[in-house]
Amino acid sequence: MKKLLSAAEAASLLGVSTATLYSYVSRGMLSSLPGNSERSKLYPRDQVLRLVARRKDGRQAGHTVEQAIDWGKPILESRITLIEHGVIRYRGHDAMKLAHSATLEQVAMILWDSKDCFDGAVPVIDPQRWSAMRQPFAGCLPLQRGAALLAAAAPLLTQSDGPRDGAQLMRLLAAALLDADIRTAPLHQQCCDAWHLDAGHADLLRAALIACADHELNVSTFTVRCVASTGAALPAALLAGLSALSGPRHGGESLRVRAMIDAAMASEDMRGVLQRHLSQPVFMLGYGSRLPGFGHPLYPDGDPRGRMLIQMLAAQAGNAKTAALLAIADTASELSGQASNIDFALAAIEHAFGLARGASQTLFALGRCAGWIAHAKEQAASGQLIRPRARYVGSFDFLD
């Protein structure tokens, strides 16, 4: 089979004139090689066929979907969360205003469009059995422990396929992430108790959980919706969300931020540490070549979640550690030209409160669980299976 095509052959396959074919080359969409005569050109057959596929997709909205995959245009309808003009709204409620007074349970019911579903919603697992289930995972990071225990406990749960299931699963996940007993106390209070924090820290933890509750179609939420669209049970969808959240380009970003904070706090040259981080970007992690924990593609004027939590942390200032964290935030913003985002805020809370590595992920996962459940239920109610198509761009030199 010919690997190189003449201009006429390539134009015929593409359904365009030779003039348009030449414009594709000049625009970098196609490459050409010298032909047999002085002015003739040859075109790689594989490249031509890939361009044929792309042009066909463009007519069928495939190009739009491709652009939407990476921080692009919306591709899925939802009634849950709106992010617009730097404001996050949970079913019409300003999320940052909710964070000043509501509990995560109250916000979950807003997201689920339901009432009173937390009353008496406790997983029926014998306390001794739960304690035995926890023991092998006591030394794991919270997300690892949470996923393992959720998977182990799911077959033991009684499911009613209603909002109470979501409340039951949130309390189970809280106990798993915190390596604690399953309780009915407010979720932010359970965090305080597990981490031995006093009442003065409760408000900031409560606000952090609410700030994390939903963020429309992020990676973990889209994963949850894909699994829910198959008809899988709610625990399976949440397990998928936890798995996606563990990646360093999503919930794992806070671990990188914590490492940067630790390095800056341990050095006498905090500014120099941050400059070195900025000059050696890790392109495969986070959002690109910037300091971890700073900037966000959806918020050119700054992440409102990070801003609110840093302001609340500043209001609790009174010790050298908190002052140093605020100095890191200010210096990093100056160096990067970007404001701190929620990943920095969560890692700063973790450090300021003297919490173990991974506590920031617990706040993120427990808060986001409310949104995952809302999206799983919305997707299941739609009855639609999420099944996109792939554009083949491999070799067209078929073997048979």
C-alpha positions as CSV (number, residue, x, y, z in Angstrom):
1,M,0.0,0.0,0.0
2,K,1.3,3.5,-0.9
3,K,2.7,5.4,2.0
4,L,3.0,8.7,0.0
5,L,0.2,10.3,-2.0
6,S,0.4,12.8,-4.8
7,A,-1.3,16.2,-4.4
8,A,-4.3,15.0,-6.5
9,E,-4.7,11.8,-4.5
10,A,-4.5,13.6,-1.1
11,A,-6.9,16.3,-2.2
12,S,-9.3,13.7,-3.5
13,L,-9.3,11.8,-0.2
14,L,-9.9,15.0,1.8
15,G,-12.5,16.3,-0.6
16,V,-10.8,19.6,-1.1
17,S,-9.0,21.5,-3.9
18,T,-5.3,21.4,-4.3
19,A,-5.1,25.0,-3.2
20,T,-6.8,24.1,0.1
21,L,-4.4,21.2,0.4
22,Y,-1.5,23.5,0.1
23,S,-3.0,25.8,2.8
24,Y,-3.2,22.8,5.2
25,V,0.5,22.4,4.8
26,S,1.2,26.1,5.4
27,R,-0.9,26.0,8.5
28,G,1.0,23.0,9.9
29,M,-2.0,20.6,9.6
30,L,-0.1,18.4,7.1
31,S,3.5,17.8,6.1
32,S,4.8,17.4,2.5
33,L,7.9,15.8,1.0
34,P,9.7,16.5,-2.3
35,G,8.2,14.6,-5.2
36,N,9.7,13.2,-8.3
37,S,9.7,16.5,-10.2
38,E,11.0,19.9,-9.2
39,R,7.7,21.4,-8.1
40,S,5.7,18.3,-7.1
41,K,5.1,17.3,-3.5
42,L,4.1,14.0,-1.8
43,Y,2.0,13.7,1.3
44,P,2.2,11.0,4.0
45,R,-0.9,8.8,3.6
46,D,-1.3,8.3,7.4
47,Q,-1.4,12.0,8.0
48,V,-3.9,12.6,5.2
49,L,-6.2,9.9,6.6
50,R,-5.9,11.3,10.1
51,L,-6.9,14.7,8.8
52,V,-9.8,13.1,7.0
53,A,-11.0,11.7,10.3
54,R,-10.6,15.1,12.0
55,R,-12.5,16.9,9.3
56,K,-15.3,14.4,9.6
57,D,-15.4,14.8,13.4
58,G,-15.5,18.6,12.9
59,R,-18.7,18.3,10.9
60,Q,-20.1,16.0,13.6
61,A,-19.1,18.1,16.6
62,G,-16.1,15.9,17.4
63,H,-13.7,18.8,17.2
64,T,-15.8,20.7,19.7
65,V,-15.7,17.8,22.1
66,E,-11.9,17.5,21.7
67,Q,-11.5,21.1,22.6
68,A,-13.9,20.7,25.6
69,I,-11.8,17.9,27.2
70,D,-9.1,20.2,28.6
71,W,-10.7,23.2,30.4
72,G,-12.9,23.9,27.4
73,K,-16.6,24.3,26.7
74,P,-19.2,22.5,28.7
75,I,-20.2,19.1,27.3
76,L,-22.7,17.9,29.9
77,E,-25.8,19.5,31.4
78,S,-26.2,19.7,35.1
79,R,-28.4,21.6,37.6
80,I,-26.0,21.3,40.5
81,T,-23.2,23.8,40.4
82,L,-22.5,27.0,38.4
83,I,-19.1,28.6,38.2
84,E,-19.3,32.0,36.6
85,H,-17.5,35.3,37.0
86,G,-15.4,34.0,39.8
87,V,-18.5,32.9,41.9
88,I,-19.4,29.3,42.7
89,R,-23.1,28.5,43.3
90,Y,-24.5,25.3,44.6
91,R,-28.1,25.1,43.2
92,G,-28.2,28.9,43.2
93,H,-26.6,29.5,46.6
94,D,-23.3,31.3,46.8
95,A,-21.0,28.6,48.1
96,M,-18.7,31.0,49.9
97,K,-21.6,32.5,51.8
98,L,-22.8,29.0,52.7
99,A,-19.3,28.3,54.0
100,H,-19.6,31.1,56.6
101,S,-22.5,29.4,58.5
102,A,-23.8,26.1,57.1
103,T,-22.6,22.6,57.9
104,L,-21.5,20.1,55.3
105,E,-24.6,18.1,56.0
106,Q,-26.8,21.1,55.2
107,V,-24.9,21.8,52.0
108,A,-25.1,18.1,51.0
109,M,-28.9,18.3,51.2
110,I,-28.8,21.4,49.0
111,L,-26.7,19.6,46.4
112,W,-28.9,16.5,46.6
113,D,-32.1,18.6,46.6
114,S,-33.4,16.7,49.6
115,K,-34.3,17.2,53.2
116,D,-33.6,15.5,56.6
117,C,-31.7,12.6,55.0
118,F,-29.0,12.6,57.7
119,D,-31.5,11.8,60.5
120,G,-30.6,8.3,61.7
121,A,-28.5,7.6,58.7
122,V,-25.8,5.4,60.2
123,P,-24.3,2.3,58.4
124,V,-25.3,-0.8,60.2
125,I,-21.8,-2.3,60.9
126,D,-21.0,-3.8,64.2
127,P,-18.4,-1.5,66.0
128,Q,-16.1,-4.4,66.8
129,R,-16.2,-5.5,63.2
130,W,-15.5,-2.0,62.0
131,S,-12.5,-1.7,64.4
132,A,-11.1,-5.0,63.0
133,M,-11.6,-3.8,59.4
134,R,-9.7,-0.6,60.1
135,Q,-6.6,-2.3,61.7
136,P,-4.8,-3.4,58.5
137,F,-5.0,0.2,57.0
138,A,-4.1,2.2,60.1
139,G,-0.7,3.3,58.6
140,C,-2.1,4.2,55.1
141,L,-2.7,7.7,53.7
142,P,-6.3,8.7,54.2
143,L,-7.3,8.3,50.6
144,Q,-5.8,4.8,50.5
145,R,-7.6,3.8,53.7
146,G,-10.8,5.4,52.6
147,A,-11.0,3.5,49.4
148,A,-10.0,0.2,51.0
149,L,-12.6,0.5,53.7
150,L,-15.4,1.7,51.5
151,A,-14.8,-1.2,49.2
152,A,-14.8,-3.7,52.1
153,A,-17.9,-2.2,53.7
154,A,-20.1,-1.7,50.7
155,P,-21.4,-5.3,50.6
156,L,-22.4,-4.9,54.2
157,L,-24.6,-1.9,53.7
158,T,-28.4,-1.9,53.3
159,Q,-29.3,0.3,50.4
160,S,-32.6,2.0,49.9
161,D,-31.6,3.9,46.7
162,G,-32.5,7.2,48.3
163,P,-30.9,10.3,49.8
164,R,-30.3,8.5,53.1
165,D,-27.9,6.2,51.3
166,G,-25.7,9.2,50.6
167,A,-25.8,10.3,54.2
168,Q,-24.9,6.8,55.3
169,L,-22.0,6.7,52.9
170,M,-20.6,10.1,53.9
171,R,-20.5,9.1,57.6
172,L,-18.9,5.8,56.6
173,L,-16.3,7.6,54.5
174,A,-15.6,10.1,57.3
175,A,-14.8,7.3,59.7
176,A,-12.6,5.6,57.1
177,L,-10.7,8.7,56.2
178,L,-10.2,9.6,59.8
179,D,-9.5,6.1,61.0
180,A,-12.3,6.5,63.6
181,D,-15.6,5.1,64.8
182,I,-18.7,5.6,62.7
183,R,-20.6,8.5,64.3
184,T,-23.5,10.9,63.8
185,A,-21.8,14.0,65.0
186,P,-21.4,16.9,62.5
187,L,-18.7,15.9,60.0
188,H,-16.5,18.9,60.8
189,Q,-16.7,18.1,64.5
190,Q,-15.7,14.5,63.7
191,C,-12.5,15.9,62.0
192,C,-11.8,18.1,65.1
193,D,-12.2,15.1,67.4
194,A,-10.0,12.8,65.3
195,W,-7.3,15.4,65.0
196,H,-7.6,16.5,68.7
197,L,-8.3,20.1,67.8
198,D,-10.2,22.5,70.0
199,A,-13.5,24.4,69.2
200,G,-11.5,27.4,67.8
201,H,-10.5,25.3,64.8
202,A,-13.9,24.0,64.0
203,D,-15.2,26.9,61.9
204,L,-12.2,26.8,59.5
205,L,-12.6,23.0,59.0
206,R,-16.3,23.4,58.4
207,A,-15.7,26.1,55.8
208,A,-13.0,24.1,54.1
209,L,-15.4,21.1,53.8
210,I,-18.1,23.3,52.2
211,A,-15.6,24.9,49.8
212,C,-14.6,21.5,48.6
213,A,-18.2,20.2,48.3
214,D,-18.5,20.5,44.5
215,H,-16.7,22.1,41.5
216,E,-18.9,21.0,38.6
217,L,-17.3,18.6,36.1
218,N,-13.8,18.1,37.5
219,V,-11.9,14.9,36.8
220,S,-13.2,12.9,39.8
221,T,-16.7,14.1,39.4
222,F,-16.7,13.2,35.7
223,T,-15.4,9.8,36.7
224,V,-18.2,9.4,39.2
225,R,-20.7,10.3,36.5
226,C,-19.3,7.8,34.0
227,V,-19.5,5.0,36.6
228,A,-23.0,6.0,37.7
229,S,-24.2,6.1,34.1
230,T,-23.6,2.4,33.8
231,G,-26.1,1.7,36.6
232,A,-23.4,0.8,39.1
233,A,-24.2,1.2,42.8
234,L,-23.4,4.4,44.6
235,P,-20.4,3.0,46.6
236,A,-18.8,1.9,43.3
237,A,-19.2,5.4,41.9
238,L,-17.6,6.9,45.0
239,L,-14.7,4.5,44.8
240,A,-14.1,5.7,41.3
241,G,-14.1,9.3,42.6
242,L,-11.6,8.5,45.3
243,S,-9.3,6.8,42.8
244,A,-9.4,9.8,40.5
245,L,-8.8,12.1,43.4
246,S,-5.6,10.3,44.4
247,G,-3.8,11.4,41.3
248,P,-1.1,14.2,41.6
249,R,-2.9,16.4,39.1
250,H,-6.1,16.4,41.2
251,G,-6.4,15.9,44.9
252,G,-2.8,14.8,45.2
253,E,-1.7,18.4,44.4
254,S,-2.0,19.3,48.1
255,L,0.8,16.8,48.9
256,R,3.1,18.7,46.6
257,V,2.0,22.0,48.2
258,R,2.7,20.6,51.6
259,A,6.2,19.5,50.5
260,M,6.9,23.0,49.2
261,I,5.6,24.6,52.4
262,D,7.8,22.3,54.5
263,A,10.9,23.2,52.5
264,A,10.1,27.0,52.7
265,M,9.5,26.8,56.4
266,A,12.7,24.9,57.1
267,S,14.9,27.3,55.2
268,E,16.3,30.7,56.2
269,D,15.8,31.7,52.6
270,M,12.1,31.2,52.0
271,R,12.0,33.4,48.9
272,G,14.9,31.4,47.4
273,V,13.1,28.1,48.0
274,L,10.0,29.4,46.2
275,Q,12.1,30.8,43.3
276,R,13.7,27.4,42.8
277,H,10.3,25.7,42.7
278,L,9.2,28.3,40.2
279,S,12.3,27.9,38.0
280,Q,12.0,24.1,37.9
281,P,8.3,23.5,37.0
282,V,6.9,20.0,36.8
283,F,4.9,20.1,33.6
284,M,3.2,16.8,34.1
285,L,1.6,17.8,37.5
286,G,-0.9,20.4,38.5
287,Y,-1.9,23.0,35.9
288,G,1.5,23.5,34.3
289,S,4.6,25.6,34.8
290,R,3.8,27.4,38.1
291,L,4.1,27.0,41.8
292,P,2.0,24.2,43.2
293,G,-1.0,25.7,44.9
294,F,-1.1,28.9,42.9
295,G,-3.4,29.9,40.0
296,H,-6.4,28.1,38.5
297,P,-7.6,28.0,34.9
298,L,-11.2,28.8,35.9
299,Y,-10.3,31.8,38.1
300,P,-8.1,34.4,36.3
301,D,-8.8,36.8,39.3
302,G,-8.0,34.2,41.9
303,D,-9.7,31.1,43.4
304,P,-12.5,32.3,45.7
305,R,-12.2,29.1,47.8
306,G,-8.5,29.6,48.5
307,R,-9.0,33.3,49.1
308,M,-11.8,32.7,51.7
309,L,-9.9,30.0,53.6
310,I,-6.6,32.0,53.7
311,Q,-8.6,35.0,55.0
312,M,-10.1,32.8,57.7
313,L,-6.7,31.4,58.6
314,A,-5.3,35.0,58.8
315,A,-8.1,35.9,61.2
316,Q,-6.8,33.2,63.5
317,A,-3.3,34.6,63.3
318,G,-1.4,34.9,66.6
319,N,1.5,32.5,66.3
320,A,4.7,32.5,64.2
321,K,3.7,29.5,62.2
322,T,0.5,31.1,60.8
323,A,2.4,34.3,60.1
324,A,5.1,32.4,58.2
325,L,2.4,30.6,56.1
326,L,0.8,33.9,55.2
327,A,4.2,35.2,54.2
328,I,4.8,32.2,52.0
329,A,1.4,32.9,50.3
330,D,2.2,36.6,49.7
331,T,5.7,35.9,48.4
332,A,4.6,33.0,46.2
333,S,1.8,35.2,44.7
334,E,4.3,37.9,44.0
335,L,6.8,35.6,42.3
336,S,4.2,33.7,40.3
337,G,1.8,36.5,39.6
338,Q,-1.0,34.1,40.6
339,A,-3.2,33.9,43.7
340,S,-3.3,31.0,46.1
341,N,-5.9,28.3,45.2
342,I,-7.7,25.8,47.4
343,D,-4.8,23.3,47.3
344,F,-2.5,25.8,49.0
345,A,-5.2,26.8,51.5
346,L,-5.8,23.1,52.5
347,A,-2.1,22.4,52.8
348,A,-1.7,25.6,54.9
349,I,-4.5,24.6,57.2
350,E,-2.9,21.1,57.6
351,H,0.5,22.7,58.5
352,A,-0.9,25.5,60.7
353,F,-2.9,23.0,62.8
354,G,0.0,20.5,63.1
355,L,-1.9,17.8,61.2
356,A,-0.3,14.7,59.7
357,R,0.5,14.6,56.0
358,G,-2.6,13.8,54.0
359,A,-5.1,15.6,56.3
360,S,-5.7,18.1,53.5
361,Q,-6.8,15.2,51.3
362,T,-9.2,14.1,53.9
363,L,-10.9,17.5,53.9
364,F,-11.0,17.5,50.1
365,A,-12.4,14.0,49.8
366,L,-14.9,14.3,52.6
367,G,-16.2,17.6,51.3
368,R,-16.2,16.5,47.6
369,C,-18.1,13.3,48.5
370,A,-21.3,15.5,48.8
371,G,-20.9,16.7,45.3
372,W,-20.0,13.2,43.9
373,I,-23.2,11.8,45.4
374,A,-25.2,14.7,43.8
375,H,-23.7,14.1,40.4
376,A,-24.1,10.3,40.6
377,K,-27.8,10.7,41.4
378,E,-28.3,13.3,38.7
379,Q,-26.6,11.1,36.1
380,A,-28.5,8.0,37.1
381,A,-31.8,9.8,36.9
382,S,-31.0,11.0,33.4
383,G,-30.8,7.4,32.2
384,Q,-28.0,8.3,29.8
385,L,-24.9,6.2,29.4
386,I,-21.7,8.3,29.0
387,R,-19.9,6.6,26.1
388,P,-17.8,9.0,23.9
389,R,-16.1,7.8,20.8
390,A,-12.3,7.8,20.1
391,R,-10.8,9.2,17.0
392,Y,-8.3,6.7,15.6
393,V,-4.9,8.2,14.8
394,G,-2.8,5.1,14.6
395,S,-1.3,3.5,11.5
396,F,-3.5,3.1,8.4
397,D,-1.1,0.5,7.0
398,F,-3.5,-2.3,7.9
399,L,-2.1,-5.8,8.2
400,D,-5.0,-7.7,6.4
